[in-house]
């Protein structure tokens, strides 16, 4: 599968499972035969928009693009300009 296809499958499957809309693929890496896609989703819209809450997820897919699992790794406000830390680093 092409990288773009892997990212699209991860975004769709995560959106279907969580109910959140408009996920954005921000990272992709291959681990042995599987793929890990990093996806951001607006989990809570706010006014002003800079206060939206963004969740960052790792989505694990097999070589065919089938979901193996997912995990939220970070959360931040959209307007935050500092680098966010993965939960393992906290």
N, C-alpha and C positions, 0 to 999 in steps of 0.2 A: 504494500500500500504506500501511496505517496504521503509525505508529511502533512500536506493540507487536508487530506482525507482523514488522517488519524486525528488531527485537531478538531475537525468538524464533528466526527463521531463522538469524541470526548465531550465537546460542548453540548451536543444534543442530548446525550445520555445523562449528563449532570443536570441539565435543565429539566428533563423529564422526571428525574428522581426528586429534585429539590423543589420544583415548582417555580423557581426564580427564572426570570426572562433575561435575554440578551447577554449570555456569557461571552467573555472575550478570552481567547487563547493567548497566553503571554509567554509560554515556554514549552519546549518539547525535548525529551531526551530518551534514548534507547537504553534499556537495561536488559542485557542478554537478549532473549527473544521477545521481550515485552516493551511497551511504551509507557512513559510517564508524561502526562500533559498537565501543565500548570494553567489554571483557569481562574479568572476573576469574574465575580458576579455582584451586581448591586443587590444587596439583601434588604436594604431599607432606604427608600427615597425620602429626602428631607428638603426643607426650604430653609436656607439657601441650598442649592445643589451641592456645594462644596462640603456639606455635612452628611451627604449620602454615606451609608455604611457599605463598605466593599469587603466581601469574603474572598479569600484566596484558597483554592483547592488544588490538590494533586489528584489527578484521575489516572488510574492504572488500567491499561488495556493490553490484551494479548496481541499477538502478531496479526490477527485478523480484524482487530479493532473492537473486539468484544470486551465489555466492562468486566474487570476483575475486582475493582473496589475504588473507593474515593475517600479522601480525608481533608477536612478543613485544616489548613496550616497557618492561617493568619487572618486578622481582621483589622481594618483601618477605616478612617474617615477619608472620603474622596479628596478633601482639601489638604490632607496631611502631606507635607513635602519631605519629611524625614523618611529614611529607609525603614521599612517595617521588618520585624524580626520574625522568623519562623518560630513556631511554638517550641521546637526542640532547643532553641537558643535562649529562651527566656529563663 
